[in-house]
Amino acid sequence: MTESKAPDTTKAIAHPVTFAEALRVWIRISLLSFGGPAGQIALMHRVLVDEKKWISESRFLHALNYCMLLPGPEAQQFATYVGWLLHRTPGGLVAGTLFVLPGAIVILLLSILYAGYQDLRFVQAIFFGIKAAVLAVVIEAVLRIGKRALKNTFMVALAVAAFVGIFLFDLPFPLIMVAAGLIGFIGGHLNPDRFVVIEGHDPDVNGETPVVDAALVDGQLEHTRPSRARAVRVTVVCLALWFGPLAVLAALLGFGHVYVQEGVFFSKMAVVTFGGAYAVLAYVAQEAVNNYGWLAPGEMLDGLGMAETTPGPLIMVVQFVGFMGAYRNPGVLDPMLAGFLGAMITTWVTFVPCFLWIFLGAPYIEALRGHQSLSAALSAITAAVVGVVLNLAAWFGLHVVFTEVNEVRMLGMKLQVPVWETIDIAALALAVAALVAMLRFKVGMIPTLFVSAALGVIYQMAF
């Protein structure tokens, strides 16, 4: 007698994912997470979906779409999300922290080198070449995001309006993002065909053939169910961790101290960083240079070059800003120690909110799946981001190619007027060469940055 058997639907599960096994994988991903969010997401797809088979293609894409709707670095938040799925809150903390840690350490060391040895001609020469290449990287980002977002005249108009608003009228970045989101949300109701142009990342394979997720069987999904009590606990703990140190610093040092200013400023950035790091960096650069005086114009490009060549999210450049701001305003402390503390405060308030968004919202976020108005809002925000990043490219370009740029205000507009006699032909030539290498010959970002740095050293030492 032949006994009938139910079909085996768990063949993809070799064994439950242990915490130690996941830890090794997150360390590996953290050390290889170069290339910005696109490269980082591709790396996690290859490891988590194709190689380890821990998460299905469909769940990967759904989780990624959720993270795209949140402020903050989507790749880091996606790692936190998957870590949370696998091993609850400890898993999310480990995955999200490790994603940031290698880059944070490297940028801290580079910041110390930059601040302590900036007067050395060799260091200046390295950053001369990096600045030119970073300008090319930002221009390439404008073209890449624009190709994805500007699918019709509505989206083009939003991008143009965002550029004019921030470049000519100095409108705050958060205001532009909120306005774009509202326009998209309303447009999604009135004309969804025009406004829903971003619906998430396309799958890397045709169709969706789910791979059984080893962490989502045998009742391990219990922690993903919404709970009001859990939501309250998460909110209280995360807000205390986020704002507690700022409250202590404000009480001890006063609201005018550089640590408190950095903590408050970058806390605001943490809640408006929709559309990727390039979008918010334009606002950060202008505020850090023009309002707070933490950086000189060209130094933001140096910091961006550091972040581009290190693993982890690009938004880690804010650590460099925090370091330099405190280094130049050390008070009674040694400047290097002050810079270190400034870097730590900036990094803390930038990334603690990322864990709040995931741990609080993840159990509820399934309800957002396929929501047309939210997809339209994301589409509009991404279109506005094109204009904001174009502003970043223009602002950087002026300060790379010209050694002197004047600001003129006229009819309510703020104009950046270069002094043409101060044009740097070598910097312009390096930027054009880097752009041609990336766009025409498809040279990767990291090789382009390293070659540009080498050429900068050769030029500066020769002349």
N, C-alpha and C positions, 0 to 999 in steps of 0.2 A: 504494500500500500504506500503510495507516494503522498507525502505530506506537503500540502501547498504552503508556500512561504510568501510573506509580504515582501514587496520589493524593497531592496536596500537603498535607502536614500542618504546614507551617511558614509559613502565610500571615500569621500574626500577628507574625512576626518581621520588622520593618522593617530592622534592622541590629543588630549586637552592641552591648551597652550599654558605652560607654566609661567610664573612670574619671572623666573630666572631666564627662561628662553626669550620671553618678550623683552627683557632688559637688554640682552645681547643684541637683539634686532634694533632696538631704539638707539643704542650706542652706535651701531653701524650706520644707521640712517643719519644720525646727527653729524657724524664725521664726513659723510658724503653729500650733504645737502647744499651743494653749490648750485649756481645757475638761476637763482631767483625762484619765485613760486612755481613757475612752469616746470623747471627742472626738478624741484623738490617733490612736486605732486607726481611727476612721471616716475621718479625714484620710488616713492611709496607705493605707487600702483604696481610697479614691477615686483617689489618685495612682498607686499601684503596680499596682492591678488594673484599674480602669476606664479611667484616662487613659493611662498609659504601657504597660500590658499587659506588664509585666516578670515578673509572677508570677501563677500561676493561682489561681482562687478556692479550690480544694481545698488547694493548697499553702499559701496564705495562712492558712486556718483551721487546718491541721495545725500549722504553725509557731507560730501564736498559742496554740494549746492547749498546746504544749510550754512556751512561756514562762510560761503560767499556773501550771505546776507548779513553777516555780523561785522562790526568794526574790528579792526586788528588784522594781523597777518594770517591769511586763510590757511597756509600750509602748516604753520605751527598749531593753529586751532584744530585743524583736521587731525594732526598727530595726537593731540590731547583727546579729541573725540574718540578715536579708535582705541587709544589706551584705556579710556574710561569704559568703552564697550567690553574690552577684554578683561579688565581687572578693576573695575569700579574706580573710585576716586584715587586710590594709590597709583593705579595704572595710568590714569590721566595726568597726574602730577609728574610721574617719572617721564612719560613720553613727551609732555610739553616742555618740561624743564631741560631735558637732555637735548631737545631740538634747538634750544637757545644757547646752552652752556658753552660749547666749543667756540662759537663765534664771539660770545661775550668775552671770553678769556683772551682770544686773539686780538680783538679790537681794543681791549684794555691795555694790552702790552704795546700795541701800535700807537695808542694815544700817549702813553708814557714816553715812547721813543720820539713821537712827533713833538710833544711839548718840551722835552728836555734837550733835543738835538736838532730842533728846527733850523737853527742858524748854520748848521753844517751844510756846505755846498752840495755834498752828495745826496743828503736827504731832500733838499730842495729840488734837486734834479730829478729824483724819482717821482716826486709828486707833480712836477711840471708835466711829465709825460702822462701820468695817471689822470690829471685833470682833463687833458685833451681827449683821452679815450672815454672818460665818463660822459663827457658831452655827447659823444657819438652813441653811447649806450642809451642815454636818455632820449635822443632823437629816434633811435630804433624802437624804443618803448612806445613813443607817440604813434609811430606807424603801425606797430603790432596791435596795440589796443584799439586804434582807430579802425583797422581792418575788421576787427571783431565786433565793434560797437556801432559804427556809423553806417548802418544799413539803409537809411533813407534820409530824406530832407529834414524830418523832425529831429532826428538824432544829430545831424550835422549842425542844425540851428542851436541845439542845446550846447554842443561843444564850443561853437563860436561865442555864444553868450557867456559861457563860463570863462573863456579866455579873456574876453573884453572886460568882464566884471573884475577879475582878479589882477590882470595886467595893467589896465588903464585906470580903473576906479578903486583898486585896492580893497575890494570887498572881502570880508573874512571867508576863509575856506569853509568853515562849518556852515555858514549861511548858504553858500553855493550848493553844498551837498544836500542840505535839508530842502532847499528850493527845488533842486532837480528831482529828489525823491518824491516830493509832493506832486510835481508836474507829472512824473511817471505814474504815480499811484492813481491820479485822476484820469490820466490818459488811458490807463489800462481798462478803466470802466467805459470810457467814451469811444475809444478807437484802439482795441487791443492789437489789431493787425499791424499798426504802426509803432506801437510802444513796446510790445513784447518781442524784443529781438535778442535778448540774452536769456537763455534757458538752462544755463549750466554748461559744463564741459562736455564735449562729445566723447563717447567711449572710444577707447583705443582699439577695440575690436568690434566687428559688426554684430549687432544684436546684443542681447543680454542673456547669457547662459550662466545662471548663478553657480558659484562655487560655495559648498557648504562651509559656513563660518564656524570654526571649531570652538569659538568662545560663546556662541549663541544657541547652544543646545542644552538639554538636560536642566532646564529651568534657570539658566544663568541670566536670563533677561529680566529677572525680578527687579533689579536696580534701575531698569529703564522706564519703569512705570511711574507716572507723575504722582507726587505726594506733596501736599501743602506743607506738612511739617518739615519734610526734607528741604523744600524750597526756602522756607524761612531760615533754617539752620545754615544752608549754603550762603544765603544773602548776608546774614549777620556776620558769619565768619569772614567771608571774602571782603566785605566792606570794612570790617575792623582791620584786616591785614592791609587793605589798600590805603585807608585814610588815617589809621592809628598812628603810624610813624610821622605823617605830615602834621597831625595835631600836636604831637610831642615836640617836633622841631619848631612849629610856630609858637608854642608856649615858651620854649627855652630861648629861641633866637629872634622871634618876631617875624611878621609877615614879609618884611623887606629883605630878609636874608636870602642869599642866592640858593641855598638848599630848598627853602620853602617855595621860592619862585619857580625853580625847576620842577619840584614836585607837583605844584598846582598846574603849571603850563602843560607838562607832559601827561598829567591826568586828564586834562581836557582833550589832548590829542588822542588818548586811548579810546575815547567814545565817539570820535568823528573820523576814524581812519578807514572809511569806506573807500573801496576802489583801489586798494593797493598802496604800497609805500610811496611810490613816485608821486602820487597825488598830494599826500600830506607833507612830503618833504619840501615842496615849494613854499608852503606856509611856514613850516618850521624854519627854513633857511631865512626867510624874510624877517620873521620875528626875532630869531636868534641874533641876526646881524643888525637890523635896523632899530629894533625896540629895546632889546636887552643888552646888546653889545657883547655877547658871549663869544662871537666869532667874527673874523674878518670875512669879506665876501668870498674870496677864493678858498677859504678853509672848509666850507661846507662841501665843496667838490672833493677836497682831500679826504674828508670823512666818508663820503659816498664811495670813493675809490676803495677805502678800507673795507667797507661793508660788502662791496661787489666781489671782492677777492677772498672773502672768508665764508665758511659754512654758516647756515642759519638764515633767518629772515633779514631782508634788507633794512627793515625798520631799526635794526640794531645800530644804525648810524646815530641814533639819538643818544646812545651811550657816549659816543665821541663828543657830541654837543654838551652833554652834562659834565663830562670830564673837563673840557676846555673852559666852560663857564665858571666852574668852581675853581679851577687852576688859576684863573685870572682874578678871582675874588676870594683869596684864601682866608682873609681875616687873620686870626692869630695862629692858624695852622701852617704847617709846611705846605707849599703849593702842590706837591705831588700827592700828599695825603688828602688835601682838600679835593683835588681832582678825582682821586679814587672814590671818595665818599659821594661826590657829585654824580659820578658814573653809576654807582650802586643805587642811589635814590632814583635816578632817571630810569634805569632798567627795571627797578621794582615796580614803579607806578605805571610803566608801559605794559608789563606783562601780567601782573596780578589780575587786571580786569579780563584778560583773555580766558583765564580759568573760570572766572565768575560767569562769563557768557556761556561757556560750555556746560559747566556743572549745574547751572540753574536752568538753562534753556533746553538742553538736550532731551530730557524726558518729554517736553511739550512740543518739540520742534517737528515731530511727525505731522502735526496738524497744518504746518506750513507747506507741505509737499504739494506741488502743482498749483499753488495759489496764484492766480493770474495777475492780480493787482500788485502783489509783491514782486513777481517777475518783471512787471512793467517798471516798478520803482527802481529795481536793480539795473534794468536796461538804461533808464534815464540817468542814473547816477554814474554808470560806466561811461556814457556819452559825455557827461560833464567832466569826468576825469580826464578825457582826452584833451579838453581845453585847458585844464589845470596843469597837466603834465607838459603841454606845449608851453605854458607860462614858465614852468621849471626849466625847460630847454632854452627858452629865450633869455631868462634871467642868468642861467649858468653861462650861456654862450657869450653874452655881453661881458661877463667878468673873466672869461677865459681868454677871449680874443683881444680884449682891450684892457690895458692896465689902469685906465681911469674912466669911470662912468659917473655922470652927473644926474641927479634927480631933479626934474623940473615939474612944477605943479601949474596946471593951466586949465581953466574952465571946469574945475572939479576933477580933472584927470591927473594921474601921476605918470609922468613920462620918464623912461630911462634913456638918457641921451649919451652915447659914447663920445669920447674925445678921439676923433679919428687919427690924430697924430700919434696916439699911443697904441695903435694896432700892433699886435704881436704876430708877425707873419709865421714864425716857427710854430706857435701854438695852433694857429689856424690850419697850417699844413698837416700837423699831426692829427687834428680832429677830423679833417677831411679824409686823410688816409685811413684812420680807424673806421670811419663810417663806410667807406668803400669796401674795406675788408669784411665788415660785418654784413652789409647789404648785398654787395655784388658777389663776393667770394664765400659767403656763409661761414666766415671764421668765427669760432666761438668767442664768447665774452671774455673768459679768463685768459686765453692766449692773446687776445687783442690788448687787454690791459697790461699784461706782462711785457709784450713787445713794445708797447707805447712807453712804458716806464723805462725800458732799456734804451730806447731811442732818445728819450728825454735826458737820460744820464749822458749819453754820447754827445748830444748837442750842447748841453750845459757845460760839460767838461772841455769840449773843444773850443767853445766861444766864451 
